[in-house]
Amino acid sequence: MTANIIDAIVHLVENPVTHLVNYYQGKNRANNSGDALEEYVKDLFANSFDMDEKDRLRKIQETFSYLGNNSNPPDAMLCDGDAIEVKKIETPNAALALNSSYPKHKLYSDSEMISNACRDAEEWKEKDIIYTVGVVKDNELKHLCMVYGMDYCASEKCYSRIKYRIKEGVESIHGVEFAETHELGRVNRVDPLGITYLRVRGMWGIENPWSVFNYVYSRNTQKNFTFMCIINENKWDEFDNTDLLIEMAYSNKALNIQYIEIKNPDNPAQLQDARLITYEI
């Protein structure tokens, strides 16, 4: 059975690990808060808490078809399920640094930004992508959120159009020797010896989800830990295990599910039905 975001939320309520670094250092799985956050996200989807390393690795293998690196998106892909991108910030209002990769409305197998290992991990053409963002301060996880790229950022054409327009403008400069590159540009033979080159790179960033969705959710700073998730209604209806989460919300006052309307990232004049899931302790 394919793991999904509903499973992850259920497992989070059951295992709210906020002392991230201490928890994962004690298990020899992470040395810093960024790595610890990624390990926690793996455990949330795989439900691999409190397992010895051999059993945990097997459970993670059963859950994920791909686990990535810092150079290419995504950080993980669920077997026959969604892709996941994990981002750590240290202050509540900090933006997300995406570096050379523009925001992902969805993830496509023909994208030049993904690795061959990701492309060949399973048979797929496109995946919905979950942005999982954690605010980690003094090795403590203070806030965590999960939002889908399709609800968070515009479609790919919005970003690729800007990227290629800039790329064409850079490459139209006369008297400069350009080389083929996936970046915005590369200038070869800058100096008389012809041994120096210049890389022109895009450095993308995006406001964090709490800032983007501040019209439907505001963090309670008096709580030790807050979790926020937004799932549009069409995506919510795809899951067959939402009843489990709804039942859990009835019995746990810290967990709440609300009907909301969110802006369409491609046309903010349009509102879309969605669910807001929050958990605060």
Helices and strands as residue ranges (DSSP letters): H 5-14, H 20-26, H 33-46, H 53-63, E 64-67, E 76-78, E 83-89, E 96-99, E 107-108, H 116-119, E 126-127, E 129-137, E 140-148, H 149-152, H 156-171, E 177-178, E 185-188, E 198-200, E 204-206, H 209-212, E 226-232, H 233-238, H 242-251, E 255-264, E 267-280
